[in-house]
Amino acid sequence: MSISDYQGIEVDDVVIIGGGAAGIAAAVKAVSHGLKATLIEARHHLGGRLFSFKDRYTGLELNNGEHLILAGYEKTLDLLKQIGEVDAVEIQPEIEIPFYLPDRTPVLFKSSTYFPIKGFPGALLSFSLLNFNQRLKLINRLRSLTAKVPKNCSTVGEWLKGAGKEEIDLLWKPLTLAAMNCDIDEADLGILRNALIEGFMKGGGLGFFKKTFREIFHNSAGFYLQSKKVKVITGGRINAVECSSNKIDAVYTANGGKFRGDYYIFTIPPEQLLKIPSFPISGSLNAFLQRLEYSAIVNVYLGFHKQILPDDFGCLPGSYPQWFFRVRYLNADPNLTIYNLVISSADLRLSESGIIVKCLLDLKKTGADFDEKDVVYSRVIAHPRATVKLTPDTEKLRRAIIIDCANLSLAGDWTNTGLPASIEGAVRSGYDAVDVILN
Ligand SMILES: Cc1cc2nc3c(=O)[nH]c(=O)nc-3n(C[C@H](O)[C@H](O)[C@H](O)COP(=O)(O)OP(=O)(O)OC[C@H]3O[C@@H](n4cnc5c(N)ncnc54)[C@H](O)[C@@H]3O)c2cc1C
């Protein structure tokens, strides 16, 4: 339902503001417990940062960057199951990542049959870009980290003092960038540890979306919620909150809608909360918002008439783009192969053409098979605020956030989930917010 179709006020059990992964998860969980829910989204589609767009040059529908999930992302997989989209993700039974280095044959990060250890530790032990001694040290380092966060180390970089440069450059830098969108010298160690334990150590590998985000998070999620009688309202930006006696009484959209509920779950990004002047911001939330910084992600899409690399995806340690993915949810033009190159924690000062040239040069160095004339399509999309940056400082403030309003919960990838700002963090926060109401 669009906001223009909406008339009148109804009192629901819960009003959820923001229709990204966190808001969808909150709505799914709310209805599964018999709560009456309204979901209000500012844009005309659900999914938030999980959106697809029609590319004006090719006419193809592209996702907002390849989003990786991990086999251990239980809540995300649960949400996909609930909305009937569990098959939209292909999960590796065991971790398997091709590593592409300049002028070398790609090396597979995968456990070898020579060793009895499987999964992520097995892949570390078999990682032939490091010598055996380095690998043993790496395993011990991982084991002591998963046991507990060492004292006096708050960033990943501090923890890696004493580790070899090769180990850091080949493994920890790309891993930290992928998991936390943050450089090792800034990334909070405890959060990386949680991501390793939850995402990698339970077995299984990476998960790839096989459909567009529009199909999954707008169409299927929207259809499921409406079939469960959730009022899904798009095009309704909440811009005012009415409060009395430490409680929210109603929320208002910019275009005149008024919504009332017993509980309110705000799942919108932190900078959007600041744009609602009457939002009840507590002192601890304000302290977090004041220190908050964002990390950018740049997605580069390159099109060729052929496949230029033997694998469908790969990690590119030391290169400007850190990962490449062949866009696999497209089956439109058999003569067009599109690659999505990802630059996490990106510096946004480079021009688009500068970014493309750097990407092409680095791809060439890894042995990609193409000439300049083979590049039939290129596009750069920068996300200056892709995710919040979880440094030790901001993580401490995030953990300390307390809400002074009796019927308000916050959710979203930036809230206190113990995880990096990720799909899993967002979904978990949405589920947790409903648990607070139920309890
Ligand atoms: C390029 C890119 C690559 C990424 N890669 C990965 C990855 O590989 N793996 C991974 O796990 N995560 C990845 N992420 C992060 C992931 O997309 C997010 O963590 C997740 O989608 C956040 O969901 P959310 O619901 O918390 O927030 P959002 O998706 O931002 O949803 C918030 C919603 O609130 C709405 N809203 C805002 N203000 C208002 C208002 N006033 N009233 C009503 N609605 C409002 C917004 O329109 C939005 O739809 C990536 C992000 C980007 C940008």
The ligand as an SDF file (V2000), in Angstrom:
LIG
                    3D

 53 58  0  0  0  0  0  0  0  0999 V2000
   27.3990   -1.5360   -1.2560 C   0  0  0  0  0  0  0  0  0  0  0  0
   27.1070   -2.3210   -0.0180 C   0  0  0  0  0  0  0  0  0  0  0  0
   27.6370   -3.6050    0.1240 C   0  0  0  0  0  0  0  0  0  0  0  0
   27.3580   -4.3550    1.2810 C   0  0  0  0  0  0  0  0  0  0  0  0
   27.8380   -5.6290    1.3670 N   0  0  0  0  0  0  0  0  0  0  0  0
   27.4280   -6.4140    2.3970 C   0  0  0  0  0  0  0  0  0  0  0  0
   27.7880   -7.7920    2.4240 C   0  0  0  0  0  0  0  0  0  0  0  0
   28.4900   -8.3000    1.5590 O   0  0  0  0  0  0  0  0  0  0  0  0
   27.3160   -8.5500    3.4620 N   0  0  0  0  0  0  0  0  0  0  0  0
   26.5330   -8.0220    4.4550 C   0  0  0  0  0  0  0  0  0  0  0  0
   26.1270   -8.7700    5.3520 O   0  0  0  0  0  0  0  0  0  0  0  0
   26.1980   -6.7110    4.4540 N   0  0  0  0  0  0  0  0  0  0  0  0
   26.6280   -5.9000    3.4490 C   0  0  0  0  0  0  0  0  0  0  0  0
   26.2590   -4.5790    3.4240 N   0  0  0  0  0  0  0  0  0  0  0  0
   25.5060   -4.0360    4.5540 C   0  0  0  0  0  0  0  0  0  0  0  0
   24.0110   -4.4020    4.4780 C   0  0  0  0  0  0  0  0  0  0  0  0
   23.4640   -3.9720    3.2460 O   0  0  0  0  0  0  0  0  0  0  0  0
   23.3120   -3.6840    5.6270 C   0  0  0  0  0  0  0  0  0  0  0  0
   23.9490   -4.0260    6.8340 O   0  0  0  0  0  0  0  0  0  0  0  0
   21.8280   -4.0350    5.7790 C   0  0  0  0  0  0  0  0  0  0  0  0
   21.1720   -4.0820    4.5390 O   0  0  0  0  0  0  0  0  0  0  0  0
   21.2120   -2.9620    6.6970 C   0  0  0  0  0  0  0  0  0  0  0  0
   19.8400   -3.1910    6.9020 O   0  0  0  0  0  0  0  0  0  0  0  0
   19.0250   -2.2070    7.8630 P   0  0  0  0  0  0  0  0  0  0  0  0
   17.6150   -2.6530    7.8420 O   0  0  0  0  0  0  0  0  0  0  0  0
   19.7140   -2.1060    9.1710 O   0  0  0  0  0  0  0  0  0  0  0  0
   19.1640   -0.7490    7.2370 O   0  0  0  0  0  0  0  0  0  0  0  0
   18.6710   -0.1900    5.8160 P   0  0  0  0  0  0  0  0  0  0  0  0
   18.8180   -1.2400    4.7870 O   0  0  0  0  0  0  0  0  0  0  0  0
   19.4150    1.0810    5.6110 O   0  0  0  0  0  0  0  0  0  0  0  0
   17.1260    0.0850    6.0210 O   0  0  0  0  0  0  0  0  0  0  0  0
   16.6300    1.2350    6.6460 C   0  0  0  0  0  0  0  0  0  0  0  0
   15.3450    1.6650    5.9380 C   0  0  0  0  0  0  0  0  0  0  0  0
   14.7730    2.7660    6.6350 O   0  0  0  0  0  0  0  0  0  0  0  0
   14.2050    3.6460    5.6860 C   0  0  0  0  0  0  0  0  0  0  0  0
   14.0740    4.9650    6.3110 N   0  0  0  0  0  0  0  0  0  0  0  0
   15.0530    5.8610    6.6090 C   0  0  0  0  0  0  0  0  0  0  0  0
   14.5210    6.9480    7.2020 N   0  0  0  0  0  0  0  0  0  0  0  0
   13.1960    6.7390    7.2970 C   0  0  0  0  0  0  0  0  0  0  0  0
   12.1220    7.4870    7.8540 C   0  0  0  0  0  0  0  0  0  0  0  0
   12.3200    8.6870    8.4110 N   0  0  0  0  0  0  0  0  0  0  0  0
   10.8690    6.9650    7.7760 N   0  0  0  0  0  0  0  0  0  0  0  0
   10.6560    5.7270    7.2160 C   0  0  0  0  0  0  0  0  0  0  0  0
   11.6520    4.9770    6.6890 N   0  0  0  0  0  0  0  0  0  0  0  0
   12.9020    5.4660    6.7340 C   0  0  0  0  0  0  0  0  0  0  0  0
   15.2270    3.6200    4.5400 C   0  0  0  0  0  0  0  0  0  0  0  0
   14.6490    4.0760    3.3380 O   0  0  0  0  0  0  0  0  0  0  0  0
   15.6000    2.1400    4.5190 C   0  0  0  0  0  0  0  0  0  0  0  0
   14.7780    1.4120    3.6350 O   0  0  0  0  0  0  0  0  0  0  0  0
   26.5660   -3.7840    2.3090 C   0  0  0  0  0  0  0  0  0  0  0  0
   26.0580   -2.4880    2.1720 C   0  0  0  0  0  0  0  0  0  0  0  0
   26.3120   -1.7660    1.0280 C   0  0  0  0  0  0  0  0  0  0  0  0
   25.7410   -0.3710    0.8940 C   0  0  0  0  0  0  0  0  0  0  0  0
  1  2  1  0
  2  3  1  0
  2 52  2  0
  3  4  2  0
  4  5  1  0
  4 50  1  0
  5  6  2  0
  6  7  1  0
  6 13  1  0
  7  8  2  0
  7  9  1  0
  9 10  1  0
 10 11  2  0
 10 12  1  0
 12 13  2  0
 13 14  1  0
 14 15  1  0
 14 50  1  0
 15 16  1  0
 16 17  1  0
 16 18  1  0
 18 19  1  0
 18 20  1  0
 20 21  1  0
 20 22  1  0
 22 23  1  0
 23 24  1  0
 24 25  2  0
 24 26  1  0
 24 27  1  0
 27 28  1  0
 28 29  2  0
 28 30  1  0
 28 31  1  0
 31 32  1  0
 32 33  1  0
 33 34  1  0
 33 48  1  0
 34 35  1  0
 35 36  1  0
 35 46  1  0
 36 37  1  0
 36 45  1  0
 37 38  2  0
 38 39  1  0
 39 40  1  0
 39 45  2  0
 40 41  1  0
 40 42  2  0
 42 43  1  0
 43 44  2  0
 44 45  1  0
 46 47  1  0
 46 48  1  0
 48 49  1  0
 50 51  2  0
 51 52  1  0
 52 53  1  0
M  END
$$$$
